[in-house]
């Protein structure tokens, strides 16, 4: 589904997309877009839970949010680890209450330098799918049921143009992101009418460590600032019902890619 973004008035945005006091869980929140999203949500008064594998980096992001007057809680954990899924969901709810917005941002490229599919180990493809698709599936299962019972909630999947375009050496990552997009659409179809909405967002190419790992020769000046992209995505969340559940949205179309 391609989203058509209709104008939303300030009154409608305030009523349907108010983030103050909302409980938001962001995975992959220790750096790059995830950290920028956590900060953007916190600036709007959301109570944010930060999930990533590295405690030290998470502490830095949480401290920055706290110093700015926001509320942030850190939960070190690996979304690709099946055992940790319900622990993450349960601990997040204990910290900030039932989750209103779940952001699936954590992902892995697989081994770098990126390699052709013929040179990709089955285990490496499996790890990419486990982190980028199965992890979000498990965490959504743990959280979306409660959202449906309450009659509201948003699950946001961070995608990539590699989900829709085939690039040499990006096979494992691209396959996982294509699957994530379809997972988002499938959730939307199955939970239609419950008040739980699903969106997939392509942030475009950003000046992040992940992009540098994938394309080390890229000129950072040609890449989008994750903070600018995050603002565009959070503004999209604030639109509330202005974007149909199951949509795939490109941040560049929102004016936030540069």
Secondary structure, DSSP 8 states (H G I E B T S, - for coil): -B-------HHHHHHHH--TT-EEEEESTTSHHHHHHHHHHHHTT-EEEEEES-HHHHHHHHHHHHHTT-EEEEEE--TT-GGGHHHHHHHHHHHHSS-SEEEE------SSS---GGG--HHHHHHHHIIIIIHHHHHHHHHHHHHHHHT-EEEEEE--GGGTS--TT-HHHHHHHHHHHHHHHHHHHHTTTTTEEEEEEE--SBSSHHHHHH-TT--GGGSB-HHHHHHHHHHHHHTGGGS-TTEEEEGGGGT---
